[in-house]
C-alpha cells in the first residue's frame, strides 16, 4: 500500500484575518501545507477517544504523535433519565489537563453541540493554541467564547474545503461532506504512520439543500494513495438502505403549512441549519411571519444568515410580543423543544406554563425531529399534552417531516469502498452499533483482525505496519448541574434516586450535659407510613426512641466523637426502617453539641 504522495509543494505560513469583539486583526497562525508528512517506519501514533464510543454524543478524540497532541472535536451529551437534575454531560478530560503542555491545537468537524459543546469547559482548564473549524462552527464557537469571556484563550481559524493545514507534526485536510448542518467536514489526517480518514458525522446527500455536494473525489484519491485507518460514524448502521435527502422534507412541510387553519408551531434541532432554512423559505412562500423562541436557534439563524447559509428578508422575523397582533393564519412560531426538554418553550406550552403562548385547538404543531435515545418518553408526554388540547400534532418517523443526518448501511458500505482502509474503527454509536458496523467493514474487505471495537479511554497504537490496543487513559463523564461543573458525582446521583424512590428520613437532636435531649426532631418526607401513623405515630415514636437510646448508650461507653455516634445512629435506624417499612430511604442525621 502506498501512502502520502506529494507534489513537492513547499509549506508556507498563512496570515489569517479573524474578527474578534468587532475588531479585525491579522494573525500569523498554523501552516498551510500540501499535506506531506514523512512516513516514519515504527513511529507510533496514538488514537484515543475520550467520548463518542459506546454512546451517542460528547465526541472528543486525541491524535498523539511525537510527544504532541491534537484534539478533534470537543462535544457534550444530554443526560439520560437516570441523571436527575443534570443538564449536560461532558467527557472526563483529566488526561488532557495532565498533558496540557503537549496540546498543539484542536480541529472541529462541524458545529453540532455534541462536537463543540465541550470546548468552552476545556478552555476553562487549559489553553488551546489554535482551533480550526468550518466557518459556521467557528461562528457559533466565537459566540460561546465571548459569553464565557475566553476569547484570549485561543486563536480561531475558519477552514475551507480541500484546505490542508499543519498543527505540530500532523497535517489535516478538510473534505466537504453532507450532514444535517451546513459546513460539515470529514478529515484526512496525515500522520507519520500514514493517512487516517475521520468521517465526521455524514450521509451521502446527492441533492443537498445548499448545493454543497459531498467531495467524494478527494476521499477517493486518498483511498487510491493509501489510507491506513478509517474512523467512521455508526449512528444509523441499524437502518437499511440510504438516508433520504434533506430536500425530501420540503414537500411534506409545505403541505402541512398550506393545510394549517391557524397558527403553526414547529420545532427542530436548534442547529439544523438546512431544516430552518427550508422552514423560512416556505414561510415566505405562504406569507407567514416567523417568531423564533430560543436563544440558540436565533443565534444560529443570525450567524447562518451572515455567512450566507440562509437568505430571508428583514421583515420575515417578528418579536414574540407581536404574535397576537397578527391573524393566526399568518403566524409561524419556530421553537426549541424537539426532545421534550423540561424547560424548553414547547414543553412549557404543552403544560400551560408559557407566559406568552397558549395552545389552541386550531394550532398545528410540527415536531421536525426524532427523539435522541433516552428522550422518547419525554417527547411522548409532550405530544400527549398537546393532543389533549385539541391541536393537530405532526410527529414521528412516518410523518415525513424529518430525515436523519447520518448514513444508513449502504452509505457506510460506500464510504468503506471509497476509502479502502487497512484498519477500521467504528465510532459514534452504542456498542451494538459498533459491532454491526465492524461486520460491515469485514464485508467490504477489511481483515477481521484489523477491526477495532474501542471504549472511551482505550489507546490504539498505530505504526505504518501495525495497529494494536495498548492501554487506557482516564475516561468517563463529568455531570453539569446548572453552571456547576464537576460538583456532581455518582454518589449525588444515587442520593437523588434514593430520595425520589425511597423518600427521606430527617433526624435532628442535641447532646447536652453528656446525654441526648428528649424528643429529637424526626421528619419523614416521601415515606409511606401506616394509615394510623401521623407525625406522632408509632413508627416515628420508635425512631425517636432509637435515636435517643443509641446516643445515650454510646455516651455511656465514653464514645464522644460525633461522627462515630452518627454512624451508630444510622445503623440502628436502618435496621428499624427495614423491619417496619421494608424501605431504604435517604437518612439525614444532624447531632449538635451544646456546652
N, C-alpha and C positions, 0 to 999 in steps of 0.2 A: 504494500500500500504506500503510495507516495503522499507526501504531506508538505504543506506550506510552500507552494511555488510562489515565486516573486518576480515582478517585472524589473526589479533593480532600482525602483524609485527611492530617493533618499527621504528620510523623515525630516519634518520641519516643525518648528514651534508655531502655534497658531494664536493670533490675537483675537480674543472673543469680546464682543460687545454685550454687556449684561445690564439690564435695568434693575436697579435696586433702590427702593424707597424714593421713587420718582427721580432718581439721578441716573444718568447714563455714564457708565465707567468702562474703560477699556482695560482688560487684564490679559496678561500672558499666562496661559494655562497649559493643560495637557498637550501632548504632542499629537499632531495629525500624522498618520502613518500609512504605509502601504500594506500593513498587516503582517509584515515579515517578522516572525520571531524564530530564532535559530533553534532547530531541534537539537536537544542535548541528550544523547543516549544515557539512560539511567537516571536522569534528573527527575526528582519526584515532584508531582503537582497534586495537591490535596483538594478534593471537592467535599465540602461539608455543608449539609443542610441544617439550619437552626430552626426552620419552620416549613410547613407545607408538605411534610411526609406523614402518611397515615392520617391525614386530616385535610379539611378544606380551609384554607386561609393561612395567615401570618407567614407568607412566603418570604424566606430570607436564606441566602446562600453565601458561602465564603469560598473563594478560589485562592488557595495559598501556594505561592511559588517563590523560591529563592528568598525565604525569610520575609516575604511581603504578603499582604492580604488585600484583596479587592472584594467588596461586598456586592452582591447582586440582589437588588430589591430589599426592602425593609418593611414588611407588612404586619397587619394586625388580623385578628379574628374576632368574631362576635361570640358572646357567651352562650353556652348551652343551657337547657332548662335546669341542669344540675349546678348552676352557679348563681344562686340568688343574690341580687344586689350588685353583681359585676356588670360593668358597662362594656368594656372591651378586654381582649386578651392579647398579650404581647409575647413574643418569644423570649426565652431567657438568653440574654446577650452577655452573660458574665465572661464567656470566652473572649469576646471582642474587647470587653473592658480590660481584661488581663493582658491583652496583646495590642492595646491601643496604639503603641508606637510603631506597629507593623502595618497599620491601615493606611493605604495609599489613595483610596477613593471608593466610590460607590456608583454602580450603573443601574439605572431604572429601565425596566422593560415597558411599562405603561402605567397610567395614572390611577388605577383602582386602589381602594383603601387596603385591600389585602396584599398590596405590593408597595405602597408608600406610606401607609398609616402609622408605621412604627419608626419612621426616620427621625421625627422630632424627638421622641424619647431617647433615641440613640445619641442625638446631638446634645442632649442634656447631660450625657455621661462621658462623651469623648468627642473630639473634633474629627471631622472627615475633610481632608484637604480639598477634594473636588468631587462634585456629583454631576454625572452626565445623565440626561434623560430626554425623552421626547418633549417637544415644546409644550404640549398640554400638561403633561405630568409635572414639568418644571414650573409652569404657571400655577398649578394647584399647590405644589410644594412651597413655592415662594410665599403664597398667602399664609400657609401654616407657619412658616418661619417668622414672618412679620408679626403674626399674632403672638407667637411664643418669644419674641424678641431674641431670635437666634440667627439673624441674618449675617452676623460676623463669624459664625462657626464653620462656614464652608463657602465654596465658590460654586455657583450653579452654571452649568453649561447646557445649552439646548443642542441636542444631537439631531442629525438628519439621516434619511435613508441612504444606505451604502457608504456612510461615513465610517472610516476606521480611525481609531484613536488609541493612543498608548497610555496606560496607567501603570507605572512601575515597570516590571518585567513582562507584563501582559499587554496584549492588544485586543481590541474589541471592534467588531463590525456590526453596525445596525442593519437589520434586514426587515423591511416593511412587511408586516403580516396583517391579517384581518381578525378583528375581535369585536366586542360589544362597546368599545370605547375608541375614539379617534386616536391617532398617533400611537399605535401599538407596534412593538418590535419584537422580533426574535433576535438572538445574538449568535454570532460566530466568535468564539473566544480563542485567540491564538496563544498557545502556551508552549513551553519547552518540550512538552510531551506530545504535542500535536494539536489539531483543532478540536474544540468541543463546541457542539451546537446546543444552545439552550432555546427551546421553542418559545418560551414565554407562554402566556395564555393565547390560544389561537383557534381558528377554524378556517376552512377554505371557503370564503365567500366570493363567488365569481361575479356577483352583481352588487358590489358594496354601495351603500348609500352615498358615500363621499367620493366615489370614483377612484379611491386609492386601493389598487389591487395588491394582492399578496405577491411579493417579489420571489417567485419560485425559481427564477433564473439564478439568482445569487446563491440560494441554498443548493441548487443542483450543481452549480460549479464547485462549491465547497465539497459536495459529495464526490464529484469526479476527482478532485485533487486529493481527497482523503480526509475523513472525519474519524477521529479516534473514539469519540463518545457523543451520544445524543441524550440530552436530558429533556423529557417531554411531558406535557400536560396530560393527565389521565382522567380529568373530571367527568367526561361523558363516555368513557370507554364501555360502559354497560349498554349503551344505546346503539342499535344497528344503523347502518347507512350513513347518511350525510346530514349535518345540521343545516336547516333551511337558512336561506339568506335573510339578513335583516330587512331587506326590501320587501319580503313577503308579508310583513306585519302591516304595511301601509294600507293595503286594501281593506283588511278587517277593521282597522281603526277608523278608516274613512267611513265605512258602513255604519259603525256604531255612532259616529259623530253626526251623520246625516239623519239617523233614525231617532236620536235622543230628543224627547219632547221638552226637556227642561235643562237644568244645569248638568254639566259633565264634571265629575271629579275623577281625575286619573292619577295613578301613582305608578312609579317605576323606580329603578335604582337611580340614585342621585347622580351617579357617574355615567349613566347610559347616554352618552352624547348623541349617538345616532338615533336612538328612540326619541329623545327630547326634540331633536331636530325635525323628525318626521311629525311629531305632535304639533309643533309650532307651524310647520308648513300646512298641515291640514286645517289648523285654526284660521290661518289666513284665507284658505280656500272656502271655508264655510262661514267666514265673517264672524268669528267669535273672539272676544278678548280673553286674555290669559292672566290669571293671578297665580304667582308662584309662592308656595308656602315651603319654607325650609331653607335655611341659610346655605347649606352645602349645595343644594340644587341651583339656587340663584347665583352663587359664586361660579359654579361650573358653566352655567349658561352665559354669564358675563365674560368669563375668560375665553370660552369657546368662540364667542362672537368676535372678540378682539383678535383672535388668532385665525379667524376665517373658517372655522369648522361649522359655524351656524350663521345664517343670514335671516334677519327679520326686521321689519320696520320699527321705528321708535315707539309708535303708538300701540303696538300689539300688547305689550305688557302693562298691566294696571296694578295699583295697590289693592291689597285685600280689603281695605276700608271702602273701596269704590264698587265692590261686587254687588251690593244691594241697590246701587244706583242705576243698574242696567237690567233689562229683561233677562229672565233665567235662560232663555234660549240663545242668548248672546254671550254666555259665560262658560269658561273652562277654568277649573281650579286644578293646577298641577302641583302635586304634593308629595312629600316623603311619606313613608309608612308601608312600603310594599312587603315588609317582613313582619308586620304586626307588632312592631316595637311599641312597648307600653306608653312611651312619652311622645310618640310621633303624632303628627297632625291627623292623619286618617283614623288612627285608633281613638284619639280624643273625640273626633266627630262621631264615630260609631257608638260611643258610650256617653254622648251628650256632655262632654267635658270641654269642648272647644268654645272659646269665648265669642267667636265671630261667625262660625258656620254651624248651622243645624241641618241635618239631613232631612230631606223632604221626599214624599212618595214619588214625585216626578223625576228625581235625580237619577242619573246614570253613573254608576261607579265602575271604573275600569281598573283592574289590577293587572298592569302590564309587566308581570314578573312571575317567577315561580319561587316557592319558598326554598331558602337555603336549608339543607338537612338540619333538623332540630327546631326549625321555626314553623313547622306545619300546623301544630295546634294553635299557636298564636294567630296565624293568618286565618285559620278556620273560625276562630272565635270572632275575629273582626268581620268576616263575611257573614256569619250568622247574625251579628248585631245589626249590620247594615241592611240585611234582608228583612229583619224583623221590623224595620222602619218603612218597609214598602218600596225601597229603592231597587232599581234594576242593577244587579251586580254581575259584571262580566269578568270571569276569572278562570284559572285552570288551564292545563296544557292543551285541552281540546278546543278552547275558545279562539285560538289563533291570534291572540293579541300579544304574544311573547315568543321569541325564539332565543335559544341559548347562544352564548358567545364562544362556546367550547366545542372542540372537534368530537364527532362520533367515530365509530370504529373504522369506517372506510377512509376517513380523512387521516386518522392516525396511521393506518397502513400506508397511505400515500406519502406521508412525511417520512416514515421509515425507509420507504423505497427511494425517495429523493435523496436522502442524506446518506444512506448506506453505512451506518456506523459500525465500528468493530465492537464497541461496548455500548450497552443500552441501560439507561437509568430512568425508569418510570417515576414521575413526580406529581405533585399537586393532586392528591387524591387519598381517599381512605384505603386501608390495607387491601381490601378485596379488589379495589380498582387497580392498584399497583400490580397485584398478582395477575389479573386478567390482561393488563397492558403488557406485562412481561411475556405472556404467552403469545400475544400478537407479534411482539418483537421476534420471537423464535420462528413464528410462521413466515416472517419476512426475511429470514436468513441469518439472524443473529445467533451465534453459538449459545446454547442454553447456559453454558458456564460463564458467558460474558454478560448475562443479565443480572443486575444487582437490585435487590429489594432492600431499601435502607429505611432507617428510622431517623428522626431528628437527633443530631449529635454524632451519628456514625461518620467515620472518616474513610473516604475512598481514596486510595493512593494510586495515582497513575504514573506510568512512565511511557516512553514511546513503544515499549514492548509488552507491558503488563498492566494489570489492574487488580487490586485486591482491597478488601476491607481491612483496615489496620487501626483498631482502637476507637475510642469515643472521646468527645469533648462534652462539657456540661451543656445540657439542653433541657428544656421544659417550658413552663408557662409562667408569665407574670400577669396577675389579675389586677385590673384597674377599677377602682371604685370611685366614681366622680373624677376628681383631678388627682387622687392619691394613687401613686404608682408603687407597687411592690409591698403595700401595707397589708394586703390580703393574702393569707396563706391557706393551706388545706385545712388547718385547724379551725380557722374562722368560718370557712365554708361548711365544715362539719357541724360547727355550732349553730349556724343558720339553719341547716337541715333539721337538726335536732329540735331547735326552737319551733320550727314550722310543723314538725310531725309529732313531737312528743310534749311540747309545752315547756314551761319554766316554773321552777320552784325556787322562790327567793327567801332567804333567811337573813335576818339582821339581829344581832344581840350584842350585849356589852358585858365585859368582865369587870367587876368592881369588888375591891377588898378580897380578892382571892376566890371569888365564885361568880357563876353566871347569874345575872339578874333574872328574876322570874318574868314570864310572859315575853319571850322573844317574838319579834315580828316575823310572821310567816305568811307569804302570799303565793297563791297558785294562779298562774296565767296559762290558759290553754289546756289545763288538766281537767279531764272529765272525772268528777267525784261522784260518789253515790248520791242519789237524789235527795236523801235526807241531810247530806253534808252542806253546810254553808261555810262562810269564813270562820265560824266557830264550831264546825262539825268534827266528827270523831277522828277522821284522818289528820286534820290539821292539829287537833289536840295531841294526837300521838306524835306527830312530827315535832311539836314544841317540847314535849317531854323528852324525846330522843336527843334533841339538841342540848337541852339543859343537863341531862344526865351524863351525856358523853363529855361535855366540857368539864363538869364538876369532877368526874372520875379521873380525868387526865390531870386536872389541877391537884387533886389529892396525891397523885403519883409524882408530883413535883415537875410535871411537864409544863413548861411556861412558854415555849415557842408557839406563837400564834399560828404560823403556817402549818406546823405539825398538828396542832389541835384542829384546824380547819379540815385537814385531810382525814382525821379520825371521824369528825362530824359527817363529812361527805360519805365515808364508807358506811356508817351506820344508817344514814338517811337512804342510801341506795338500797340497802337490804330491806328497809321498811317499805319503800316505794314499790320495789319488785314484788314483795309479799302481798301488799294490799291492792296495788293498782296494776301490776304487770306492765309497767311502763318504764322508760328511761329518759325522763325529762332533763333539760339543762338545769344544772344546780348553780345558784348564785349565793355564796355564803360570805357574809360580812361579819367579822368579830372585832369589836372595838375594845380598847382597854381604857378604863377610867381610873385615874390615880387620885 
